[in-house]
């Protein structure tokens, strides 16, 4: 389950996902809105997971099985957890560069105070860093960081990486109703992002089943205020407020495609139907995967999603 997709992305076009963190979920955060669910294993310690040669071979093999019009715009490290916990991510990026497709990394930015992490990410072409709040109390409430993480160190890591990175740097802020969507909080967030000077500051809202059921999206007034506060601070904001579409890539192996995508990216019902159609797969395999507890079916905001079910 190292590669999945390509999946449609508002930020990256077609993105071939690379899940370099195995197991259920290993992360330095347990964000209240996380689409992968609560963190099973908290960690701030970098470790070896997949060998870079294995990641490279899996990406090459995956690319050989997808159609020409599904060739991705980016190879994207978007993990079942925090990708920079992989101590070999820099070496993996180096190997993947020979393929000739730009490399992207989506990180929660919690480990950027570590020089080796910044060195590894400096090898990427496109990096998105999470900035959900510029206020320590709100950061703790929404991101629920590992106890060893320090807010000032997190902010300093963001500043250092922004100065060093030569690629395209972006920020992403997830707005959650009642937590980080008030004007004062949005202004604090904007001030922190302003120090980073991203190419684009993305504003998003929960559109897939979150880790905690009470999580909800802000109202339209709050979303509009966020956009204008970011714009007033010259942050070049863009909003990601809706569904990205059903045009998911496929390999011809429907079961592998479903399980691999579901591990890090819940599949909406209409996307699932399109994925089965493209793979010319028997629709009954969906019931089989649910019955055998490989995936589970959940409802969120009147839509049906399928997500990976991990045994505890």
C-alpha positions, -999 to +999 in steps of 0.1 A: +000+000+000+028+024-009+013+041-039-023+051-048-041+070-075-036+092-093-063+112-076-076+146-087-062+175-066-071+211-067-036+220-058-016+195-079-037+185-108-033+147-110-013+134-080+001+099-075+001+094-038+030+079-019+023+065+015+057+062+031+044+056+066+031+020+071+008+006+098-024+022+110-013+058+115+019+072+129+019+110+134+031+138+156-005+153+155-040+139+160-060+166+143-096+167+152-106+168+115-081+142+101-097+120+074-075+091+084-089+090+119-074+094+153-036+088+157-029+052+167+007+059+174+020+093+185+057+100+176+082+127+170+110+103+165+122+097+129+126+061+120+132+038+090+101+024+073+103+014+036+137+014+019+139+041-007+146+015-033+113-002-025+094+031-028+111+038-061+103+004-075+066+006-063+062+040-080+078+028-112+056-003-112+024+018-105+032+042-134+036+012-158+000+001-150-018+034-155-032+048-187-012+075-206-039+102-199-036+094-162+001+102-159+004+124-128+015+160-126+032+152-093+045+123-072+031+133-038+042+121-003+009+122+015+010+096+042-010+076+067+006+099+092+034+125+090+057+118+061+088+135+076+088+109+104+104+087+076+141+092+081+148+082+045+123+105+028+152+127+014+169+097-002+135+085-016+130+119-032+165+118-047+157+084-063+123+094-076+137+125-093+151+103-120+116+095-131+112+131-143+079+139-125+080+168-099+079+157-063+055+172-037+053+167+000+023+175+022+035+179+058+020+191+091+053+211+096+057+199+132+093+187+127+107+216+106+128+228+136+150+197+129+177+206+104+177+172+087+140+174+081+144+207+063+173+193+043+152+164+032+122+186+022+145+210+004+149+183-023+112+185-032+097+207-059+065+216-041+058+216-003+026+223+016+029+231+053+000+231+077-007+263+095-041+259+113-035+286+139-011+313+150-023+309+186-008+282+209-040+273+227-059+269+194-030+250+179-032+225+207-070+222+205-072+216+168-040+197+160-036+179+194+002+178+190+025+152+207+034+163+242+071+169+232+062+195+206+067+231+213+047+258+196+075+283+194+098+257+179+071+248+154+068+285+144+106+288+142+108+257+120+083+272+096+103+304+094+136+286+088+122+264+061+106+293+043+140+310+041+158+279+028+133+263+005+139+271-032+108+253-046+071+263-044+060+267-008+023+267+001+004+268+034-029+251+042-053+261+069-082+239+078-111+258+093-132+241+119-163+257+133-159+271+167-122+265+170-101+286+146-127+305+125-132+336+147-119+369+134-092+373+161-080+338+155-079+342+117-059+374+121-033+356+143-031+328+117-027+353+089+001+370+107+020+338+111+015+328+074+026+363+064+061+355+078+063+325+056+054+343+024+038+313+006+031+312-031-005+303-022-022+301+011-050+274+008-081+277+030-100+244+033-129+230+053-138+194+063-154+177+033-146+141+043-155+121+075-133+136+103-116+119+132-141+133+157-178+133+148-185+168+163-162+185+138-181+207+114-173+233+088-177+270+095-205+290+081-202+310+049-197+343+068-166+329+086-152+314+054-156+347+036-140+366+065-110+342+064-105+347+027-106+385+030-083+386+061-058+364+042-061+386+011-057+418+031-024+403+043-012+396+007-013+358+012-027+350-022-054+328-007-073+301-026-102+282-012-107+244-013-143+241-003-157+212-024-153+178-039-124+174-062-141+151-087-144+114-096-116+113-121-094+089-101-066+070-119-067+032-119-043+003-125-066-025-136-066-041-101-097-027-085-091-043-050-056-029-047-067+005-060-096+007-035-076-004-005-046+018-013-066+049-019-089+043+011-058+041+034-052+078+032-081+093+012-117+083+018-135+075-014-169+091-020-196+068-034-197+084-069-159+082-072-160+045-061-185+037-088-164+054-114-133+036-101-151+002-104-163+011-139-128+020-151-113-012-137-142-032-153-147-047-119-176-066-105-195-042-081-199-071-057-163-068-047-172-037-027-196-057-005-169-084-001-143-058+011-168-043+035-179-078+048-143-089+053-135-056+071-109-043+047-129-011+043-159+004+060-188+025+048-196+058+066-220+087+060-208+123+063-229+154+053-254+133+033-227+116+013-215+080+015-177+074+019-156+043+020-125+044+043-098+018+052-107-002+083-077-011+104-078-037+131-068-024+165 
